[in-house]
Amino acid sequence: MKFILGQKMEMSQVFLPSGEMVPVTKIQAGPCVVVQVKDGSKDNQKALQVGFGDKKEFRLSKPQAGHLKGLQSVRFLKDFAVEKTDGIEKGDLITAETFTAGDIIDVIGFSKGRGFAGVVKRHHFRGGPASHGHKDNLRMPGSIGAGGVQRVFKGMRMGGRMGGEQVTIKNLEIVEVNPQENILYIKGAVPGGRNGFLILQGNGDLKISKKNAEVEVKSASVAEETPAENNA
């Protein structure tokens, strides 16, 4: 499995050689720096911790600064499980060149936060009747069940916080790759708004860019996501 971290830029459109117009999402994919190589001796797993994005150095805590010593400051950190870590060193890069046009990938992001929302917006309730004496009842949730139990059952669909949740969109196609600027054009929409943090992963061998050579790495499943602010 190959992977990279990215940031949503905007939605656009491209034209295929056949003349067909395709809606795409433009994503800044990398470059991502290898922050830590976990070979399984201490961490009980083989994984690569990669970083992406810029963060002002004066906002780094001392543990974060020590963890990133010798590297550029990064905003996000993420661990990816791999099968082997031979030949990979701290400071190596993962760029958009690891993907090619036609690849099928999964994109993980965070939906837009919408604050506190009622049942009509949050759960698509129809609402109450608007006439015949039903004053101020148009967007009310209505009855929530029997009153004998004297409590609200867990999972009851009611008003509450909406959005800001992790969302995965599977089987999206990469239409075009711009390796010079590390930009991917992905067919369709991806979760979140502009500048939103994204995780991209798909089948294939991961290419690690070094100063003098490239190393191909076979990766396994993806570990749980952790933004950098909470992961040092």
Secondary structure, 3 states (H helix, E strand, C coil): CEEEEEEEEEEEEEECCCCCEEEEEEEEECCEEEEEEEECCCCCCEEEEEEECCCCHHHCCHHHHHHCCCCCCCCEEEEEEECCCCCCCCCCEECHHHCCCCCEEEEEEECCCCEEECHHHHHCCCCCCCCCCCCCCCCCCCCCCCCCCCCCCCCCCCCEEECCCEEEEEEEEEEEEECCCCEEEEECCCCCCCCCEEEEEECCCEEEECCCCEEEECEEEECCCCCHHHCC
